[in-house]
Each structure stands twice: as C-alpha cells, then as structure tokens.
Amino acid sequence: MAVEEVVLGLYRAGLVRFGEFKLSSGVLSPFYIDLRSLPSHPGLYRVVVEEMARVASSIDHDVVMGVESSGIIHAASLSCLTGKPVGYVRKRGKDHGLRKRVEGVVNGKRVLVVDDVSTTGSSILDAVEALRVEGAVVEDALVIIDRGEGAGRLLGEHGVRLHRVLDARAVFRILEAKGLLENGVSARIREYYVERGFEPPI
C-alpha cells in the first residue's frame, strides 16, 4: 500500500476534516476522521481493504467480527477477501427475538474484532467483553485508523493487541508535508494531544 496515496485520497474525499468536532466521548477535537463514507470510493476502499487483509494474514483468527455500526461493513469486506466467517457485535442486545448482542458463531473460536477508527478503545473493549461472554477467544483487534489516544494501551491492559492500517500521526505528517494543513491547524492538533496527555503527532 502506498501510504501517501491513501492519505491524500482520504483527504480529497473529505474523510479527514479539520475544525471543531464533538466526539462520542464528548471531547472537542480539532479534527475528525469519518470513514463511514469510505466504501463510496471503491478504488480507494479496495486499496484499504487489501491492506487490512495483509495485516490480518499475520493474525491467528477463525472469525472476523465487526463492531456496530461502522465496523460491520469493513468486517464483511475483509471476510470476502480472506474467506473467514463474519459476524458483528451490537452496542446493546435486542429487546425482541433472541435478544442477542453477538451475531455469528464464536464459541471456542479465535475472533478478530474490526472497527473503522480507534480513539480511547472503549467501544472495541465493550465488543471484546461481549464476545468473551459468548465463549470467544479475543486477543486481537484491527482498525483502519488509530487516532493515538490511548486505545492501544487500554486494549493491551485487557489482553488485546491493536493492529492498524494507518495511524493519525502518519496522516498529519503527510498532510503537513504537502502543505494541506491551513494556518494554525498543526498547532491546534499538537495542543489537543498535549492537553490530553499524549505525544503530539506533528
């Protein structure tokens, strides 16, 4: 995968934006990575999914499980390339039918959890815990982009290795080198990371 080409593709498609955005945690961020529309750009998406498959090939797993909702389509795409069974984990159990959170056969299986972006890692950890309740062995998670805000550390504390296609540091460094970060954006990004106790990416 040509990292620079993918980063520029994400930027041109409007999937990496700069401004002020409230995250699901309530934190205000000077940037937003929105990969929900990535499949609407099939050429770019194919490159990303092929890289996901390359990373996944070095991970021992039987089943791919997407995190609702953003991780589901990426898990399904990965499954099509690798031939691994696929399923997903709901944020909460249904209030009807079988009331299941986990859709797919996971008992006794080694599961690779897939999501689009990792920030704190709490959503992925929640899915991991739900899968373990169902008898799954979960030691690995894979995301397209890791924002570098503690997900790897949190998951590591619970016995899960975080794998990624890209991290935010690579994204910012490439965009800065190409002169695509407007005046003050780099400084705001550095300040954001420092204030939250993380190493600034640029």
N, C-alpha and C positions, 0 to 999 in steps of 0.2 A: 504494500500500500504506500502511495506517495502521500505522506502526512500533509505537506504543504498544500497539495492539490485538494485534499479532503477538507482541510480547514478553510481554505478560500471558498470552496464550494458551499460549505455550511454558512459562511458569512454572506455570500452573494444571494443565497436562498432565503436570507432573513431568519435563519435558525439560531444565530448568535446575535443578540441585540444589546445595546448599551443605553442606560438611562437610569430609572429608579423603578425597581420591581419588588413587590412583596412576595416572598417565598411562602411555601405551605407552613413553614415554621413560624411565620410572622416577621422574620428578619427582612430588612430592606437591603436589597442588593443592587450594586451599580451595573450589573449585567444579568442577562437571562439566556439560558440555553434551552430552546424549545425544539425537541426532536420529534414531537408528535406529527409534524408535517414532513418529516424526512422521507417516508415512503412515497410521498407525492413527487419526489425527484428520483425516479427509478435508476437512472445511471449512477448517481451519487450513492443512492441507497445500496445498490448492488456491491459497490466497492466496500462500503462499510460492513455489510453482512458477510462478505467473503473474508474480511479481516477478523470479524467475530468468529467465524468458523475456524480460521487459522489459530486463533488464540485458544478456542475451545478444544482443538485437537490435542493439545498438551494437557488437558484436564481430564482426569478419570471420572466419567459420569455415565449414567444409564438413561437419564431423563432430563429434558430441559423444561423448566417451569418459569413462566412469565409472571411478573408482579402486576396486578391490576392497577391502572389500566394501561399505562404506557408500555410496560414490558411485554404485554401479550403478543403484539404483532411482531416484535423483534424475536421473541422466542419461537414463534411459528415460522418465521423466515429462516432462522438458524436451523430449526428442525428439518426444513425442506432441503437444506444443503448437506446436513450431516446424517440424516436418516434416523436421528434419535426421536423417540416418542416425546410428545409435547403436552403440556397442560398449563394450568395457571392457578394463582392463589388470589382469592378475593380479599378485599380490605376487611370485610366482615362477612360472617355467614349469612346465607339466605334465611328469610323468615318464612319460607314455604318449602315444599318438596322435601328433599333430604337434608336441607339446612347446612349444606357443605360449604366450607371455605376453600378446600383444595379440590380442584377438578383434574383428575388424572390418577393413574396408578403409580403410587410412590412408595408403598410399604416395602421396606427392605431394599429399596433402590438408592443408588448414589445420584443425587439431584444437583444440577447446575441451575442456580437461580439467575434469571436475566431481567435487567431493567434498563431504562434508557440513560438516566443521569443519576449519579450518586452525590449527595450533599453530606448530610450527617450520617446516613446509613440506617436511620431508624425504620424506614419503610421496608428496606430489604431485610433487616433483622426481624421485623414483625412477620414477614413471609417465611423466613427461615424457621422461626419458632413454631408457626402453624404447620409447616411441613414435618418438623421433627415430632410433633404430636401425632401425626399420621404414620409414623414409623420410618420416615425417610432419613437417609444419611446425607447431611448437608455440610459440606466443607468448602464450597467454592461459590462465588457469585461473579457475574460478568456484566459490565455496563459499557455503553458506548463512550460516555464521557464521565470522568470523575472530577468534580469541582475542587477537590483537595481541601475539604473542610471537615475532616475527621471520620469519614465513612470507613476508610481502611482500618483505622485504629479501633473504632467501635466494633466492627465485624471481627477483627482479629481477636479482640477480648472474648468473643463468643465462638472461637474456633472456626472462623470462616475467612478464607483468603479472598481478597477483592482483586479481580482482574479487570482490565480496561482496554479499550481500543485507543483512546486518547485521554489526556488529562488537560485540565484548564490551562495549566502552565504552557503547554505546547501551543494551544490555541492563541493565547495572549501574545506570546513571544513572536509568533509568525505574523499576526496582525499588526503588531507594533513595528516589526521589521519592514513590513510592506507599507507603512505609513497610513494604516487604516483606522487607527485609534485617534479620535479627534482630541483637540486640546483639553487637557485636564482629565481625560478618561483613564490614562495609565496611573495617574496619581490617585484617583478615586479608588481604583482597583487595589492598589498597594495599601491604601489606608483601610479599606474594608477588611482585607486579610489580617493586617496587623492588629486592628481593633478586636478581631475575633480570636486572636492568639495563634494564627497560622502564618507560616512562612509566605511572604508575598511572592507571587508568581513572576513578576516583572520588576 
